Amino acid sequence: MSMKYIIEKHIPKAYMVASNLNFIIKFYKCFEKCIYNNVNACMSVTEPDKSPYWMYSVDDKDQMVPLLDTEEEFTYRQEMPKIYVLNGAIYIAKISYLLKKKSFVSEDTIAFIMPPERSIDIDSEVDFKLAEILIKNNIPKLAKD
């Protein structure tokens, strides 16, 4: 089945698509994953640079309170469970599902994992400079597809 056929037959009729970056190939792969797995929604994720297992909130007495309530303590990052964060690049969902759930995220949503090099958020001047350096050095093209 060709990608053109899938897009012509499915996107206009059944899917709502939003993407903040022009990752056409990644989008196609994500969309194929939705069709192949017959799921209602798929969102792109990436590994975060910091683990929530080492995150804390600070109460009004400046006491550190673990963000996650877990019995396990991790000494090394490599021991921690693999976790992912939404990267905001690709959101795909059936329109009927989205209207019913009013959210892309539910127990039916599957993940489309993207490498950190293709998941840069530009929220500050430093982020912009980092993205500029990566683009100038072709770093996103080096990432595994």
Chimera marker file (.cmm) of the C-alpha trace (Angstrom):
<marker_set name="trace">
<marker id="1" x="0.000" y="0.000" z="0.000" r="1" g="1" b="0" radius="0.5"/>
<marker id="2" x="1.532" y="3.330" z="-1.006" r="1" g="1" b="0" radius="0.5"/>
<marker id="3" x="1.859" y="6.307" z="1.318" r="1" g="1" b="0" radius="0.5"/>
<marker id="4" x="-0.100" y="8.442" z="-1.186" r="1" g="1" b="0" radius="0.5"/>
<marker id="5" x="-2.984" y="5.954" z="-1.046" r="1" g="1" b="0" radius="0.5"/>
<marker id="6" x="-2.960" y="5.925" z="2.775" r="1" g="1" b="0" radius="0.5"/>
<marker id="7" x="-2.966" y="9.720" z="2.990" r="1" g="1" b="0" radius="0.5"/>
<marker id="8" x="-5.646" y="10.204" z="0.329" r="1" g="1" b="0" radius="0.5"/>
<marker id="9" x="-7.906" y="7.524" z="1.781" r="1" g="1" b="0" radius="0.5"/>
<marker id="10" x="-7.460" y="8.068" z="5.508" r="1" g="1" b="0" radius="0.5"/>
<marker id="11" x="-6.271" y="11.527" z="6.509" r="1" g="1" b="0" radius="0.5"/>
<marker id="12" x="-9.055" y="13.647" z="4.982" r="1" g="1" b="0" radius="0.5"/>
<marker id="13" x="-11.764" y="11.342" z="6.316" r="1" g="1" b="0" radius="0.5"/>
<marker id="14" x="-10.635" y="10.035" z="9.659" r="1" g="1" b="0" radius="0.5"/>
<marker id="15" x="-7.576" y="11.727" z="11.100" r="1" g="1" b="0" radius="0.5"/>
<marker id="16" x="-6.774" y="15.041" z="12.695" r="1" g="1" b="0" radius="0.5"/>
<marker id="17" x="-3.086" y="15.848" z="12.356" r="1" g="1" b="0" radius="0.5"/>
<marker id="18" x="-1.080" y="18.541" z="14.079" r="1" g="1" b="0" radius="0.5"/>
<marker id="19" x="2.679" y="18.938" z="13.846" r="1" g="1" b="0" radius="0.5"/>
<marker id="20" x="4.810" y="21.844" z="14.975" r="1" g="1" b="0" radius="0.5"/>
<marker id="21" x="7.807" y="20.805" z="12.850" r="1" g="1" b="0" radius="0.5"/>
<marker id="22" x="8.101" y="19.736" z="9.248" r="1" g="1" b="0" radius="0.5"/>
<marker id="23" x="9.253" y="16.150" z="9.865" r="1" g="1" b="0" radius="0.5"/>
<marker id="24" x="7.574" y="14.654" z="6.825" r="1" g="1" b="0" radius="0.5"/>
<marker id="25" x="9.367" y="11.299" z="6.902" r="1" g="1" b="0" radius="0.5"/>
<marker id="26" x="8.837" y="10.916" z="10.652" r="1" g="1" b="0" radius="0.5"/>
<marker id="27" x="5.203" y="11.892" z="10.214" r="1" g="1" b="0" radius="0.5"/>
<marker id="28" x="4.712" y="9.228" z="7.536" r="1" g="1" b="0" radius="0.5"/>
<marker id="29" x="6.319" y="6.595" z="9.761" r="1" g="1" b="0" radius="0.5"/>
<marker id="30" x="4.133" y="7.635" z="12.680" r="1" g="1" b="0" radius="0.5"/>
<marker id="31" x="1.021" y="7.569" z="10.515" r="1" g="1" b="0" radius="0.5"/>
<marker id="32" x="1.974" y="4.138" z="9.144" r="1" g="1" b="0" radius="0.5"/>
<marker id="33" x="2.358" y="2.936" z="12.731" r="1" g="1" b="0" radius="0.5"/>
<marker id="34" x="-1.203" y="4.095" z="13.487" r="1" g="1" b="0" radius="0.5"/>
<marker id="35" x="-2.613" y="2.331" z="10.441" r="1" g="1" b="0" radius="0.5"/>
<marker id="36" x="-0.535" y="-0.840" z="10.906" r="1" g="1" b="0" radius="0.5"/>
<marker id="37" x="-1.456" y="-1.144" z="14.614" r="1" g="1" b="0" radius="0.5"/>
<marker id="38" x="-5.053" y="-0.018" z="14.030" r="1" g="1" b="0" radius="0.5"/>
<marker id="39" x="-4.904" y="2.476" z="16.911" r="1" g="1" b="0" radius="0.5"/>
<marker id="40" x="-6.850" y="5.628" z="17.628" r="1" g="1" b="0" radius="0.5"/>
<marker id="41" x="-3.913" y="7.895" z="18.447" r="1" g="1" b="0" radius="0.5"/>
<marker id="42" x="-0.143" y="8.164" z="18.305" r="1" g="1" b="0" radius="0.5"/>
<marker id="43" x="2.121" y="10.886" z="19.683" r="1" g="1" b="0" radius="0.5"/>
<marker id="44" x="5.834" y="11.482" z="19.321" r="1" g="1" b="0" radius="0.5"/>
<marker id="45" x="8.023" y="11.166" z="22.393" r="1" g="1" b="0" radius="0.5"/>
<marker id="46" x="11.707" y="11.322" z="23.244" r="1" g="1" b="0" radius="0.5"/>
<marker id="47" x="13.890" y="10.429" z="26.193" r="1" g="1" b="0" radius="0.5"/>
<marker id="48" x="14.156" y="13.405" z="28.575" r="1" g="1" b="0" radius="0.5"/>
<marker id="49" x="17.548" y="14.797" z="29.509" r="1" g="1" b="0" radius="0.5"/>
<marker id="50" x="16.631" y="14.586" z="33.222" r="1" g="1" b="0" radius="0.5"/>
<marker id="51" x="14.872" y="11.751" z="35.015" r="1" g="1" b="0" radius="0.5"/>
<marker id="52" x="11.824" y="12.388" z="37.219" r="1" g="1" b="0" radius="0.5"/>
<marker id="53" x="13.281" y="9.798" z="39.608" r="1" g="1" b="0" radius="0.5"/>
<marker id="54" x="15.812" y="12.455" z="40.601" r="1" g="1" b="0" radius="0.5"/>
<marker id="55" x="13.345" y="15.376" z="40.684" r="1" g="1" b="0" radius="0.5"/>
<marker id="56" x="11.910" y="17.106" z="43.703" r="1" g="1" b="0" radius="0.5"/>
<marker id="57" x="9.430" y="19.785" z="44.599" r="1" g="1" b="0" radius="0.5"/>
<marker id="58" x="10.312" y="22.174" z="47.400" r="1" g="1" b="0" radius="0.5"/>
<marker id="59" x="7.722" y="22.865" z="50.089" r="1" g="1" b="0" radius="0.5"/>
<marker id="60" x="7.165" y="26.123" z="51.989" r="1" g="1" b="0" radius="0.5"/>
<marker id="61" x="9.912" y="25.155" z="54.475" r="1" g="1" b="0" radius="0.5"/>
<marker id="62" x="12.397" y="24.513" z="51.641" r="1" g="1" b="0" radius="0.5"/>
<marker id="63" x="12.212" y="20.772" z="52.261" r="1" g="1" b="0" radius="0.5"/>
<marker id="64" x="12.803" y="18.596" z="49.225" r="1" g="1" b="0" radius="0.5"/>
<marker id="65" x="9.922" y="16.258" z="48.406" r="1" g="1" b="0" radius="0.5"/>
<marker id="66" x="10.473" y="13.521" z="45.772" r="1" g="1" b="0" radius="0.5"/>
<marker id="67" x="8.364" y="14.126" z="42.687" r="1" g="1" b="0" radius="0.5"/>
<marker id="68" x="7.693" y="10.394" z="42.323" r="1" g="1" b="0" radius="0.5"/>
<marker id="69" x="6.503" y="8.337" z="45.238" r="1" g="1" b="0" radius="0.5"/>
<marker id="70" x="8.576" y="5.191" z="44.851" r="1" g="1" b="0" radius="0.5"/>
<marker id="71" x="10.223" y="2.731" z="47.187" r="1" g="1" b="0" radius="0.5"/>
<marker id="72" x="13.130" y="2.195" z="44.797" r="1" g="1" b="0" radius="0.5"/>
<marker id="73" x="16.232" y="4.338" z="44.984" r="1" g="1" b="0" radius="0.5"/>
<marker id="74" x="18.513" y="4.613" z="42.000" r="1" g="1" b="0" radius="0.5"/>
<marker id="75" x="22.197" y="5.356" z="42.339" r="1" g="1" b="0" radius="0.5"/>
<marker id="76" x="22.920" y="5.285" z="38.623" r="1" g="1" b="0" radius="0.5"/>
<marker id="77" x="20.892" y="6.684" z="35.746" r="1" g="1" b="0" radius="0.5"/>
<marker id="78" x="21.419" y="3.434" z="33.838" r="1" g="1" b="0" radius="0.5"/>
<marker id="79" x="19.466" y="1.540" z="36.542" r="1" g="1" b="0" radius="0.5"/>
<marker id="80" x="16.357" y="3.669" z="36.090" r="1" g="1" b="0" radius="0.5"/>
<marker id="81" x="13.360" y="2.532" z="34.062" r="1" g="1" b="0" radius="0.5"/>
<marker id="82" x="13.349" y="3.956" z="30.536" r="1" g="1" b="0" radius="0.5"/>
<marker id="83" x="10.962" y="6.900" z="30.396" r="1" g="1" b="0" radius="0.5"/>
<marker id="84" x="9.748" y="9.258" z="27.691" r="1" g="1" b="0" radius="0.5"/>
<marker id="85" x="8.360" y="12.755" z="27.448" r="1" g="1" b="0" radius="0.5"/>
<marker id="86" x="6.034" y="14.183" z="24.818" r="1" g="1" b="0" radius="0.5"/>
<marker id="87" x="8.158" y="16.186" z="22.393" r="1" g="1" b="0" radius="0.5"/>
<marker id="88" x="5.308" y="18.039" z="20.686" r="1" g="1" b="0" radius="0.5"/>
<marker id="89" x="6.455" y="17.194" z="17.160" r="1" g="1" b="0" radius="0.5"/>
<marker id="90" x="3.693" y="14.840" z="15.997" r="1" g="1" b="0" radius="0.5"/>
<marker id="91" x="0.123" y="14.310" z="17.146" r="1" g="1" b="0" radius="0.5"/>
<marker id="92" x="-2.111" y="11.955" z="15.150" r="1" g="1" b="0" radius="0.5"/>
<marker id="93" x="-5.614" y="10.816" z="16.116" r="1" g="1" b="0" radius="0.5"/>
<marker id="94" x="-8.812" y="9.675" z="14.512" r="1" g="1" b="0" radius="0.5"/>
<marker id="95" x="-11.205" y="12.613" z="14.512" r="1" g="1" b="0" radius="0.5"/>
<marker id="96" x="-14.015" y="10.543" z="16.070" r="1" g="1" b="0" radius="0.5"/>
<marker id="97" x="-11.659" y="9.460" z="18.870" r="1" g="1" b="0" radius="0.5"/>
<marker id="98" x="-10.427" y="13.007" z="19.466" r="1" g="1" b="0" radius="0.5"/>
<marker id="99" x="-13.987" y="14.375" z="19.644" r="1" g="1" b="0" radius="0.5"/>
<marker id="100" x="-14.962" y="11.658" z="22.116" r="1" g="1" b="0" radius="0.5"/>
<marker id="101" x="-11.857" y="11.773" z="24.360" r="1" g="1" b="0" radius="0.5"/>
<marker id="102" x="-11.104" y="15.512" z="23.946" r="1" g="1" b="0" radius="0.5"/>
<marker id="103" x="-7.428" y="14.636" z="24.240" r="1" g="1" b="0" radius="0.5"/>
<marker id="104" x="-4.709" y="12.918" z="22.267" r="1" g="1" b="0" radius="0.5"/>
<marker id="105" x="-3.480" y="11.100" z="25.384" r="1" g="1" b="0" radius="0.5"/>
<marker id="106" x="-5.380" y="8.124" z="26.781" r="1" g="1" b="0" radius="0.5"/>
<marker id="107" x="-4.838" y="4.465" z="27.523" r="1" g="1" b="0" radius="0.5"/>
<marker id="108" x="-5.257" y="3.833" z="23.761" r="1" g="1" b="0" radius="0.5"/>
<marker id="109" x="-2.472" y="6.180" z="22.647" r="1" g="1" b="0" radius="0.5"/>
<marker id="110" x="0.759" y="4.647" z="21.375" r="1" g="1" b="0" radius="0.5"/>
<marker id="111" x="4.198" y="6.263" z="21.318" r="1" g="1" b="0" radius="0.5"/>
<marker id="112" x="6.316" y="7.141" z="18.316" r="1" g="1" b="0" radius="0.5"/>
<marker id="113" x="9.871" y="7.415" z="19.670" r="1" g="1" b="0" radius="0.5"/>
<marker id="114" x="12.096" y="10.109" z="18.181" r="1" g="1" b="0" radius="0.5"/>
<marker id="115" x="15.758" y="10.757" z="18.981" r="1" g="1" b="0" radius="0.5"/>
<marker id="116" x="16.642" y="13.819" z="21.092" r="1" g="1" b="0" radius="0.5"/>
<marker id="117" x="18.451" y="15.388" z="18.102" r="1" g="1" b="0" radius="0.5"/>
<marker id="118" x="15.083" y="15.643" z="16.359" r="1" g="1" b="0" radius="0.5"/>
<marker id="119" x="13.197" y="16.770" z="19.433" r="1" g="1" b="0" radius="0.5"/>
<marker id="120" x="14.635" y="20.205" z="20.168" r="1" g="1" b="0" radius="0.5"/>
<marker id="121" x="12.259" y="22.627" z="21.868" r="1" g="1" b="0" radius="0.5"/>
<marker id="122" x="13.059" y="26.245" z="21.164" r="1" g="1" b="0" radius="0.5"/>
<marker id="123" x="11.855" y="28.124" z="24.231" r="1" g="1" b="0" radius="0.5"/>
<marker id="124" x="14.802" y="30.435" z="24.777" r="1" g="1" b="0" radius="0.5"/>
<marker id="125" x="17.706" y="32.084" z="22.990" r="1" g="1" b="0" radius="0.5"/>
<marker id="126" x="20.019" y="29.316" z="24.260" r="1" g="1" b="0" radius="0.5"/>
<marker id="127" x="17.699" y="26.679" z="22.742" r="1" g="1" b="0" radius="0.5"/>
<marker id="128" x="17.732" y="28.599" z="19.464" r="1" g="1" b="0" radius="0.5"/>
<marker id="129" x="21.542" y="28.745" z="19.443" r="1" g="1" b="0" radius="0.5"/>
<marker id="130" x="21.737" y="25.012" z="20.175" r="1" g="1" b="0" radius="0.5"/>
<marker id="131" x="19.342" y="24.228" z="17.306" r="1" g="1" b="0" radius="0.5"/>
<marker id="132" x="21.392" y="26.493" z="15.037" r="1" g="1" b="0" radius="0.5"/>
<marker id="133" x="24.608" y="24.626" z="15.918" r="1" g="1" b="0" radius="0.5"/>
<marker id="134" x="22.947" y="21.242" z="15.339" r="1" g="1" b="0" radius="0.5"/>
<marker id="135" x="21.608" y="22.326" z="11.944" r="1" g="1" b="0" radius="0.5"/>
<marker id="136" x="24.922" y="23.848" z="10.844" r="1" g="1" b="0" radius="0.5"/>
<marker id="137" x="26.699" y="20.602" z="11.750" r="1" g="1" b="0" radius="0.5"/>
<marker id="138" x="24.066" y="18.324" z="10.190" r="1" g="1" b="0" radius="0.5"/>
<marker id="139" x="23.494" y="16.625" z="13.568" r="1" g="1" b="0" radius="0.5"/>
<marker id="140" x="19.774" y="15.805" z="12.973" r="1" g="1" b="0" radius="0.5"/>
<marker id="141" x="20.766" y="13.919" z="9.774" r="1" g="1" b="0" radius="0.5"/>
<marker id="142" x="23.132" y="11.748" z="11.800" r="1" g="1" b="0" radius="0.5"/>
<marker id="143" x="20.309" y="10.520" z="14.040" r="1" g="1" b="0" radius="0.5"/>
<marker id="144" x="19.012" y="7.007" z="13.431" r="1" g="1" b="0" radius="0.5"/>
<marker id="145" x="15.722" y="6.782" z="11.595" r="1" g="1" b="0" radius="0.5"/>
<link id1="1" id2="2" r="1" g="1" b="0" radius="0.2"/>
<link id1="2" id2="3" r="1" g="1" b="0" radius="0.2"/>
<link id1="3" id2="4" r="1" g="1" b="0" radius="0.2"/>
<link id1="4" id2="5" r="1" g="1" b="0" radius="0.2"/>
<link id1="5" id2="6" r="1" g="1" b="0" radius="0.2"/>
<link id1="6" id2="7" r="1" g="1" b="0" radius="0.2"/>
<link id1="7" id2="8" r="1" g="1" b="0" radius="0.2"/>
<link id1="8" id2="9" r="1" g="1" b="0" radius="0.2"/>
<link id1="9" id2="10" r="1" g="1" b="0" radius="0.2"/>
<link id1="10" id2="11" r="1" g="1" b="0" radius="0.2"/>
<link id1="11" id2="12" r="1" g="1" b="0" radius="0.2"/>
<link id1="12" id2="13" r="1" g="1" b="0" radius="0.2"/>
<link id1="13" id2="14" r="1" g="1" b="0" radius="0.2"/>
<link id1="14" id2="15" r="1" g="1" b="0" radius="0.2"/>
<link id1="15" id2="16" r="1" g="1" b="0" radius="0.2"/>
<link id1="16" id2="17" r="1" g="1" b="0" radius="0.2"/>
<link id1="17" id2="18" r="1" g="1" b="0" radius="0.2"/>
<link id1="18" id2="19" r="1" g="1" b="0" radius="0.2"/>
<link id1="19" id2="20" r="1" g="1" b="0" radius="0.2"/>
<link id1="20" id2="21" r="1" g="1" b="0" radius="0.2"/>
<link id1="21" id2="22" r="1" g="1" b="0" radius="0.2"/>
<link id1="22" id2="23" r="1" g="1" b="0" radius="0.2"/>
<link id1="23" id2="24" r="1" g="1" b="0" radius="0.2"/>
<link id1="24" id2="25" r="1" g="1" b="0" radius="0.2"/>
<link id1="25" id2="26" r="1" g="1" b="0" radius="0.2"/>
<link id1="26" id2="27" r="1" g="1" b="0" radius="0.2"/>
<link id1="27" id2="28" r="1" g="1" b="0" radius="0.2"/>
<link id1="28" id2="29" r="1" g="1" b="0" radius="0.2"/>
<link id1="29" id2="30" r="1" g="1" b="0" radius="0.2"/>
<link id1="30" id2="31" r="1" g="1" b="0" radius="0.2"/>
<link id1="31" id2="32" r="1" g="1" b="0" radius="0.2"/>
<link id1="32" id2="33" r="1" g="1" b="0" radius="0.2"/>
<link id1="33" id2="34" r="1" g="1" b="0" radius="0.2"/>
<link id1="34" id2="35" r="1" g="1" b="0" radius="0.2"/>
<link id1="35" id2="36" r="1" g="1" b="0" radius="0.2"/>
<link id1="36" id2="37" r="1" g="1" b="0" radius="0.2"/>
<link id1="37" id2="38" r="1" g="1" b="0" radius="0.2"/>
<link id1="38" id2="39" r="1" g="1" b="0" radius="0.2"/>
<link id1="39" id2="40" r="1" g="1" b="0" radius="0.2"/>
<link id1="40" id2="41" r="1" g="1" b="0" radius="0.2"/>
<link id1="41" id2="42" r="1" g="1" b="0" radius="0.2"/>
<link id1="42" id2="43" r="1" g="1" b="0" radius="0.2"/>
<link id1="43" id2="44" r="1" g="1" b="0" radius="0.2"/>
<link id1="44" id2="45" r="1" g="1" b="0" radius="0.2"/>
<link id1="45" id2="46" r="1" g="1" b="0" radius="0.2"/>
<link id1="46" id2="47" r="1" g="1" b="0" radius="0.2"/>
<link id1="47" id2="48" r="1" g="1" b="0" radius="0.2"/>
<link id1="48" id2="49" r="1" g="1" b="0" radius="0.2"/>
<link id1="49" id2="50" r="1" g="1" b="0" radius="0.2"/>
<link id1="50" id2="51" r="1" g="1" b="0" radius="0.2"/>
<link id1="51" id2="52" r="1" g="1" b="0" radius="0.2"/>
<link id1="52" id2="53" r="1" g="1" b="0" radius="0.2"/>
<link id1="53" id2="54" r="1" g="1" b="0" radius="0.2"/>
<link id1="54" id2="55" r="1" g="1" b="0" radius="0.2"/>
<link id1="55" id2="56" r="1" g="1" b="0" radius="0.2"/>
<link id1="56" id2="57" r="1" g="1" b="0" radius="0.2"/>
<link id1="57" id2="58" r="1" g="1" b="0" radius="0.2"/>
<link id1="58" id2="59" r="1" g="1" b="0" radius="0.2"/>
<link id1="59" id2="60" r="1" g="1" b="0" radius="0.2"/>
<link id1="60" id2="61" r="1" g="1" b="0" radius="0.2"/>
<link id1="61" id2="62" r="1" g="1" b="0" radius="0.2"/>
<link id1="62" id2="63" r="1" g="1" b="0" radius="0.2"/>
<link id1="63" id2="64" r="1" g="1" b="0" radius="0.2"/>
<link id1="64" id2="65" r="1" g="1" b="0" radius="0.2"/>
<link id1="65" id2="66" r="1" g="1" b="0" radius="0.2"/>
<link id1="66" id2="67" r="1" g="1" b="0" radius="0.2"/>
<link id1="67" id2="68" r="1" g="1" b="0" radius="0.2"/>
<link id1="68" id2="69" r="1" g="1" b="0" radius="0.2"/>
<link id1="69" id2="70" r="1" g="1" b="0" radius="0.2"/>
<link id1="70" id2="71" r="1" g="1" b="0" radius="0.2"/>
<link id1="71" id2="72" r="1" g="1" b="0" radius="0.2"/>
<link id1="72" id2="73" r="1" g="1" b="0" radius="0.2"/>
<link id1="73" id2="74" r="1" g="1" b="0" radius="0.2"/>
<link id1="74" id2="75" r="1" g="1" b="0" radius="0.2"/>
<link id1="75" id2="76" r="1" g="1" b="0" radius="0.2"/>
<link id1="76" id2="77" r="1" g="1" b="0" radius="0.2"/>
<link id1="77" id2="78" r="1" g="1" b="0" radius="0.2"/>
<link id1="78" id2="79" r="1" g="1" b="0" radius="0.2"/>
<link id1="79" id2="80" r="1" g="1" b="0" radius="0.2"/>
<link id1="80" id2="81" r="1" g="1" b="0" radius="0.2"/>
<link id1="81" id2="82" r="1" g="1" b="0" radius="0.2"/>
<link id1="82" id2="83" r="1" g="1" b="0" radius="0.2"/>
<link id1="83" id2="84" r="1" g="1" b="0" radius="0.2"/>
<link id1="84" id2="85" r="1" g="1" b="0" radius="0.2"/>
<link id1="85" id2="86" r="1" g="1" b="0" radius="0.2"/>
<link id1="86" id2="87" r="1" g="1" b="0" radius="0.2"/>
<link id1="87" id2="88" r="1" g="1" b="0" radius="0.2"/>
<link id1="88" id2="89" r="1" g="1" b="0" radius="0.2"/>
<link id1="89" id2="90" r="1" g="1" b="0" radius="0.2"/>
<link id1="90" id2="91" r="1" g="1" b="0" radius="0.2"/>
<link id1="91" id2="92" r="1" g="1" b="0" radius="0.2"/>
<link id1="92" id2="93" r="1" g="1" b="0" radius="0.2"/>
<link id1="93" id2="94" r="1" g="1" b="0" radius="0.2"/>
<link id1="94" id2="95" r="1" g="1" b="0" radius="0.2"/>
<link id1="95" id2="96" r="1" g="1" b="0" radius="0.2"/>
<link id1="96" id2="97" r="1" g="1" b="0" radius="0.2"/>
<link id1="97" id2="98" r="1" g="1" b="0" radius="0.2"/>
<link id1="98" id2="99" r="1" g="1" b="0" radius="0.2"/>
<link id1="99" id2="100" r="1" g="1" b="0" radius="0.2"/>
<link id1="100" id2="101" r="1" g="1" b="0" radius="0.2"/>
<link id1="101" id2="102" r="1" g="1" b="0" radius="0.2"/>
<link id1="102" id2="103" r="1" g="1" b="0" radius="0.2"/>
<link id1="103" id2="104" r="1" g="1" b="0" radius="0.2"/>
<link id1="104" id2="105" r="1" g="1" b="0" radius="0.2"/>
<link id1="105" id2="106" r="1" g="1" b="0" radius="0.2"/>
<link id1="106" id2="107" r="1" g="1" b="0" radius="0.2"/>
<link id1="107" id2="108" r="1" g="1" b="0" radius="0.2"/>
<link id1="108" id2="109" r="1" g="1" b="0" radius="0.2"/>
<link id1="109" id2="110" r="1" g="1" b="0" radius="0.2"/>
<link id1="110" id2="111" r="1" g="1" b="0" radius="0.2"/>
<link id1="111" id2="112" r="1" g="1" b="0" radius="0.2"/>
<link id1="112" id2="113" r="1" g="1" b="0" radius="0.2"/>
<link id1="113" id2="114" r="1" g="1" b="0" radius="0.2"/>
<link id1="114" id2="115" r="1" g="1" b="0" radius="0.2"/>
<link id1="115" id2="116" r="1" g="1" b="0" radius="0.2"/>
<link id1="116" id2="117" r="1" g="1" b="0" radius="0.2"/>
<link id1="117" id2="118" r="1" g="1" b="0" radius="0.2"/>
<link id1="118" id2="119" r="1" g="1" b="0" radius="0.2"/>
<link id1="119" id2="120" r="1" g="1" b="0" radius="0.2"/>
<link id1="120" id2="121" r="1" g="1" b="0" radius="0.2"/>
<link id1="121" id2="122" r="1" g="1" b="0" radius="0.2"/>
<link id1="122" id2="123" r="1" g="1" b="0" radius="0.2"/>
<link id1="123" id2="124" r="1" g="1" b="0" radius="0.2"/>
<link id1="124" id2="125" r="1" g="1" b="0" radius="0.2"/>
<link id1="125" id2="126" r="1" g="1" b="0" radius="0.2"/>
<link id1="126" id2="127" r="1" g="1" b="0" radius="0.2"/>
<link id1="127" id2="128" r="1" g="1" b="0" radius="0.2"/>
<link id1="128" id2="129" r="1" g="1" b="0" radius="0.2"/>
<link id1="129" id2="130" r="1" g="1" b="0" radius="0.2"/>
<link id1="130" id2="131" r="1" g="1" b="0" radius="0.2"/>
<link id1="131" id2="132" r="1" g="1" b="0" radius="0.2"/>
<link id1="132" id2="133" r="1" g="1" b="0" radius="0.2"/>
<link id1="133" id2="134" r="1" g="1" b="0" radius="0.2"/>
<link id1="134" id2="135" r="1" g="1" b="0" radius="0.2"/>
<link id1="135" id2="136" r="1" g="1" b="0" radius="0.2"/>
<link id1="136" id2="137" r="1" g="1" b="0" radius="0.2"/>
<link id1="137" id2="138" r="1" g="1" b="0" radius="0.2"/>
<link id1="138" id2="139" r="1" g="1" b="0" radius="0.2"/>
<link id1="139" id2="140" r="1" g="1" b="0" radius="0.2"/>
<link id1="140" id2="141" r="1" g="1" b="0" radius="0.2"/>
<link id1="141" id2="142" r="1" g="1" b="0" radius="0.2"/>
<link id1="142" id2="143" r="1" g="1" b="0" radius="0.2"/>
<link id1="143" id2="144" r="1" g="1" b="0" radius="0.2"/>
<link id1="144" id2="145" r="1" g="1" b="0" radius="0.2"/>
</marker_set>
